[in-house]
């Protein structure tokens, strides 16, 4: 239960903005510029902070950003790791998933690939309390729905 001091110390939230921005490539151009400019947020501060946080990733890695804008024109943002489907496509070396999953198999991956993706996703702040086994099962389900077969060894 929040105390009265905590409630008084919170800033009033203006908006929650979700963006998909390539790692290290945030610029005040679309899609970042119009989304943040509408709420009169400091574009350059966001771009510098985002690029600094995502410099360890490859250049075209799509990063999910959840930005909380406050009424006093300040903001906070959380950078999530790329989606599981993106990791699976990169590991399988395919551009698109199967148009008929369950009927057409576009590629196959090993359990080692699944485990490595699960370890990467566990570093995500929203998945850190989920076990590796549960993450692996989720990744296998996503792979099946994309038409990617999971095998023990290739």
C-alpha positions as CSV (number, residue, x, y, z in Angstrom):
1,X,0.0,0.0,0.0
2,X,1.4,3.4,-1.0
3,X,1.8,6.0,1.7
4,X,0.7,9.5,1.4
5,X,4.3,10.7,1.0
6,X,4.8,8.3,-1.9
7,X,1.6,9.5,-3.6
8,X,2.5,13.2,-3.2
9,X,6.1,12.5,-4.5
10,X,4.8,10.9,-7.8
11,X,4.8,13.0,-10.9
12,X,1.5,13.2,-12.9
13,X,1.9,11.1,-16.0
14,X,1.1,12.7,-19.3
15,X,1.4,9.6,-21.6
16,X,3.0,6.3,-22.1
17,X,4.6,5.9,-25.5
18,X,5.8,2.7,-27.1
19,X,8.3,2.8,-29.9
20,X,10.3,0.3,-32.0
21,X,13.7,1.9,-32.7
22,X,16.8,0.4,-34.2
23,X,19.7,0.1,-31.8
24,X,22.0,3.0,-31.8
25,X,20.0,4.8,-34.5
26,X,17.6,7.1,-32.6
27,X,17.4,10.4,-34.4
28,X,14.9,13.3,-34.1
29,X,13.3,12.1,-37.4
30,X,10.3,9.8,-37.7
31,X,9.3,7.6,-35.8
32,X,10.9,9.2,-32.8
33,X,10.5,12.9,-33.6
34,X,6.7,13.1,-34.1
35,X,6.0,10.8,-31.2
36,X,8.0,12.7,-28.6
37,X,7.5,16.2,-30.2
38,X,3.8,16.0,-29.7
39,X,4.3,15.9,-25.9
40,X,7.1,18.6,-26.0
41,X,9.8,16.2,-24.8
42,X,13.5,16.8,-25.3
43,X,14.3,14.8,-28.4
44,X,18.0,15.2,-28.3
45,X,18.2,14.0,-24.7
46,X,16.2,10.9,-25.5
47,X,18.3,10.2,-28.6
48,X,21.6,10.5,-26.7
49,X,20.4,8.3,-23.8
50,X,18.9,5.7,-26.0
51,X,22.0,5.5,-28.3
52,X,24.3,5.2,-25.3
53,X,22.2,2.4,-23.7
54,X,22.0,0.4,-27.0
55,X,25.5,0.7,-28.2
56,X,26.4,-2.9,-27.3
57,X,23.8,-4.2,-29.8
58,X,24.3,-4.5,-33.6
59,X,23.1,-1.5,-35.7
60,X,19.8,-2.7,-37.1
61,X,18.5,-4.6,-34.0
62,X,14.9,-3.4,-33.4
63,X,14.6,-2.4,-29.7
64,X,11.3,-2.0,-28.0
65,X,11.1,1.2,-25.9
66,X,8.4,2.1,-23.4
67,X,8.7,5.8,-22.6
68,X,6.7,7.5,-19.7
69,X,6.2,11.2,-20.3
70,X,5.4,13.4,-17.3
71,X,3.5,16.7,-17.3
72,X,6.6,18.7,-16.4
73,X,8.2,17.7,-19.8
74,X,10.5,15.1,-18.2
75,X,10.5,11.4,-19.2
76,X,11.8,8.0,-18.2
77,X,12.2,5.1,-20.6
78,X,12.9,1.3,-20.5
79,X,14.6,-0.5,-23.3
80,X,13.5,-4.1,-23.8
81,X,15.4,-6.7,-25.8
82,X,14.3,-7.6,-29.3
83,X,11.3,-9.9,-29.7
84,X,11.6,-13.7,-29.7
85,X,10.4,-13.9,-33.3
86,X,13.2,-11.6,-34.4
87,X,15.8,-13.8,-32.6
88,X,14.3,-16.9,-34.2
89,X,14.3,-15.4,-37.7
90,X,18.0,-14.4,-37.3
91,X,19.0,-17.8,-35.9
92,X,17.1,-19.6,-38.7
93,X,18.4,-17.3,-41.4
94,X,14.9,-16.5,-42.8
95,X,13.2,-13.3,-43.7
96,X,9.6,-14.2,-43.0
97,X,7.8,-17.0,-41.2
98,X,5.7,-19.7,-42.8
99,X,2.4,-18.7,-44.3
100,X,1.0,-22.0,-43.2
101,X,2.6,-23.0,-39.9
102,X,2.0,-26.7,-39.0
103,X,1.8,-27.5,-42.8
104,X,5.0,-25.9,-44.1
105,X,8.3,-25.9,-42.3
106,X,10.6,-23.1,-43.3
107,X,13.6,-24.0,-41.3
108,X,14.8,-26.0,-38.2
109,X,16.8,-25.0,-35.1
110,X,18.3,-27.0,-32.3
111,X,17.5,-26.9,-28.6
112,X,20.9,-25.1,-28.1
113,X,19.5,-22.1,-30.2
114,X,16.4,-22.1,-28.0
115,X,18.5,-22.1,-24.9
116,X,20.7,-19.2,-26.1
117,X,17.7,-17.1,-27.0
118,X,16.2,-17.8,-23.6
119,X,19.4,-16.7,-21.8
120,X,19.3,-13.4,-23.8
121,X,15.6,-12.9,-23.0
122,X,16.2,-13.5,-19.3
123,X,18.4,-10.4,-19.2
124,X,15.2,-8.4,-20.1
125,X,13.9,-6.6,-17.0
126,X,10.4,-8.1,-17.5
127,X,11.6,-11.7,-17.8
128,X,14.3,-11.8,-15.1
129,X,12.0,-13.7,-12.7
130,X,10.9,-16.3,-15.2
131,X,12.7,-19.6,-15.2
132,X,14.8,-20.7,-18.2
133,X,12.6,-23.7,-18.6
134,X,9.5,-21.6,-19.0
135,X,11.2,-19.2,-21.4
136,X,12.4,-22.2,-23.5
137,X,8.8,-23.6,-23.7
138,X,7.5,-20.2,-24.8
139,X,10.2,-19.9,-27.4
140,X,9.5,-23.4,-28.7
141,X,5.8,-22.4,-29.0
142,X,6.6,-19.3,-30.9
143,X,8.9,-21.2,-33.2
144,X,6.1,-23.7,-33.9
145,X,3.7,-20.9,-34.7
146,X,6.2,-19.5,-37.2
147,X,6.8,-22.8,-39.0
148,X,10.3,-23.4,-37.5
149,X,10.9,-27.0,-36.4
150,X,12.9,-27.5,-33.1
151,X,15.1,-30.6,-33.2
152,X,17.7,-32.1,-30.7
153,X,20.6,-32.1,-33.2
154,X,20.9,-31.0,-36.8
